[in-house]
Amino acid sequence: MRLFQYLSQWKSKANDGIQQSLLIAKFLCLLHVTSNYVFSPVMVYGPSMLPTLNLTGDVLLVEHLSPLFDKLGPGDVILVRSPDNPRKTVTKRIIGMEGDTVTFLADPSKSDRYISLKVPKGHVWIQGDNIYASKDSRQLGPIPCGLISGKVLYRVWPPECFGSL
């Protein structure tokens, strides 16, 4: 008789533990899907987007749906997987979409020579706001749209700079 009571208590506690574990697993799945496919906070730093972004770092809220639905356009600030180093993600501004003709300074620190070219299909032209300290499409060429990981919605940190870009 005692054995059945003991087993009954154990079954109840095991059932509660399984229910709690399933709840935690569901939450972690939702968190994974949300941060990888909907929106996520991202810390960015460096000189290439001065004065738009701070040199010492900003926390940005990035949404990941616009690249999937082709809802990007010139002027949007985006996150791009670097063609040079796939482990690195860079933040740049879209200057031209496929089919656009872009004109840019070849090397602003050495000459005033402008170059014009047409952005090929399936690519975008990106540049940092600080053209003197940015490695972008001027050096790398047009960037495939498949390397775009998200569009910046808001700067959330530092608090005094909160707002859309």
GUDO-829607 format. One line per field, with one value per residue (C-alpha): x, y, z; residue number from 1; residue in one letter. Coordinates in Angstrom, 3 decimals, decimal comma. Example, Ala and Ser with C-alpha at 12.3 -4.5 7.8 and 13.67 -1.06 7.14 Angstrom:
! residues 2
c1	12,300/13,670
c2	-4,500/-1,060
c3	7,800/7,140
midren	1/2
firo	a/s
END
This chain:
! residues 165
c1	0,000/2,787/4,543/1,504/1,287/4,986/4,665/1,596/3,476/6,482/4,264/2,666/6,044/7,456/4,412/4,912/8,605/7,811/5,216/7,708/10,407/8,021/7,108/10,792/11,486/8,600/9,875/13,414/12,078/10,047/13,084/15,260/12,741/12,125/15,790/16,900/13,956/11,936/14,011/17,012/19,227/22,721/25,784/27,692/30,813/33,524/34,276/32,602/29,143/30,217/28,426/25,223/26,463/28,853/32,455/32,332/29,178/25,419/22,765/20,432/17,121/17,327/14,431/15,101/11,945/12,640/15,455/13,235/10,378/12,533/11,422/14,775/15,597/18,208/18,947/18,204/20,866/21,415/23,473/25,494/27,645/31,088/32,171/35,786/35,191/31,937/32,272/31,972/28,820/29,071/26,613/26,291/23,790/22,224/23,160/21,820/19,577/19,800/19,548/20,521/23,521/25,720/28,428/31,078/34,530/37,052/39,450/38,341/41,604/43,796/41,801/38,592/37,981/34,390/33,325/29,846/28,532/25,281/24,362/23,836/20,714/20,478/22,981/23,014/25,572/26,470/28,659/29,508/28,549/32,210/33,704/37,240/37,124/34,772/35,439/32,365/31,208/33,841/36,457/34,360/32,022/28,268/27,099/24,781/21,360/21,756/24,391/21,935/20,840/18,603/17,425/18,065/14,843/15,938/18,936/18,056/21,330/22,630/19,303/19,945/20,220/17,118/15,165/14,973/17,881
c2	0,000/2,439/1,643/2,744/6,025/6,635/5,868/8,102/11,028/10,414/10,288/13,613/15,297/13,835/15,095/18,613/18,512/17,462/20,231/22,842/21,526/21,718/25,287/26,283/24,493/26,340/29,667/28,967/27,973/31,176/33,205/31,520/32,092/35,695/36,668/34,924/35,562/38,521/41,068/41,185/43,657/44,071/45,898/47,808/49,943/51,398/54,485/53,551/54,930/58,158/60,505/58,412/55,792/56,262/55,129/53,458/51,488/51,574/48,944/48,725/46,934/45,036/43,365/40,380/40,268/43,127/41,310/38,233/40,242/42,654/45,655/47,454/50,684/53,385/55,116/52,087/51,147/47,391/44,592/42,635/39,557/40,675/39,232/39,323/37,592/35,599/35,564/39,347/41,445/45,072/47,960/50,109/52,245/51,193/53,663/51,813/48,861/46,496/48,360/51,720/53,655/54,799/57,440/57,471/58,757/56,029/56,981/60,146/60,524/60,515/61,928/63,594/60,981/59,774/56,396/55,414/51,896/49,980/47,720/44,166/42,086/40,546/43,017/46,277/49,056/49,865/52,540/53,696/57,257/58,018/57,481/58,023/55,081/52,562/49,361/49,004/48,521/50,976/48,326/45,133/45,836/45,252/43,079/40,089/40,538/37,116/38,563/41,073/39,850/42,682/46,277/48,644/49,971/51,876/52,820/51,780/52,585/55,074/56,395/59,995/58,827/56,588/56,724/55,586/55,976
c3	0,000/0,889/-2,353/-4,361/-2,440/-3,018/-6,743/-6,971/-5,415/-7,671/-10,764/-9,805/-9,259/-12,484/-14,368/-12,939/-13,874/-17,432/-17,765/-16,507/-18,868/-21,827/-20,930/-20,781/-24,091/-25,780/-24,468/-25,717/-29,152/-29,333/-28,271/-30,930/-33,731/-32,674/-32,413/-35,623/-37,929/-36,624/-34,669/-32,364/-30,528/-32,001/-30,655/-33,355/-33,104/-35,290/-37,375/-40,672/-39,822/-38,090/-37,387/-37,608/-35,132/-32,215/-32,467/-29,047/-29,779/-30,079/-29,469/-32,441/-32,874/-36,163/-37,946/-40,201/-42,332/-44,789/-46,620/-47,021/-48,547/-50,612/-48,552/-48,597/-50,354/-50,744/-47,463/-45,266/-42,719/-42,866/-41,342/-43,898/-43,556/-44,682/-48,058/-46,782/-43,457/-43,157/-39,344/-39,284/-39,690/-40,792/-40,654/-43,789/-45,698/-48,996/-51,712/-54,765/-55,579/-58,538/-61,817/-60,287/-61,558/-58,687/-58,814/-56,123/-55,280/-56,091/-53,269/-51,448/-49,529/-52,665/-55,570/-56,729/-59,449/-59,718/-61,059/-62,238/-62,589/-62,740/-59,820/-61,149/-60,569/-57,089/-55,582/-53,633/-53,365/-49,749/-48,205/-44,728/-43,823/-43,071/-46,541/-45,259/-42,818/-44,389/-46,283/-48,441/-52,034/-53,270/-52,433/-52,440/-55,351/-55,342/-52,433/-53,029/-51,420/-49,803/-47,454/-45,950/-42,525/-41,355/-41,462/-38,566/-37,039/-33,936/-31,894/-28,328/-26,553/-25,473/-24,174/-25,238/-28,867/-28,845/-32,093/-35,687/-38,090
midren	1/2/3/4/5/6/7/8/9/10/11/12/13/14/15/16/17/18/19/20/21/22/23/24/25/26/27/28/29/30/31/32/33/34/35/36/37/38/39/40/41/42/43/44/45/46/47/48/49/50/51/52/53/54/55/56/57/58/59/60/61/62/63/64/65/66/67/68/69/70/71/72/73/74/75/76/77/78/79/80/81/82/83/84/85/86/87/88/89/90/91/92/93/94/95/96/97/98/99/100/101/102/103/104/105/106/107/108/109/110/111/112/113/114/115/116/117/118/119/120/121/122/123/124/125/126/127/128/129/130/131/132/133/134/135/136/137/138/139/140/141/142/143/144/145/146/147/148/149/150/151/152/153/154/155/156/157/158/159/160/161/162/163/164/165
firo	m/r/l/f/q/y/l/s/q/w/k/s/k/a/n/d/g/i/q/q/s/l/l/i/a/k/f/l/c/l/l/h/v/t/s/n/y/v/f/s/p/v/m/v/y/g/p/s/m/l/p/t/l/n/l/t/g/d/v/l/l/v/e/h/l/s/p/l/f/d/k/l/g/p/g/d/v/i/l/v/r/s/p/d/n/p/r/k/t/v/t/k/r/i/i/g/m/e/g/d/t/v/t/f/l/a/d/p/s/k/s/d/r/y/i/s/l/k/v/p/k/g/h/v/w/i/q/g/d/n/i/y/a/s/k/d/s/r/q/l/g/p/i/p/c/g/l/i/s/g/k/v/l/y/r/v/w/p/p/e/c/f/g/s/l
END
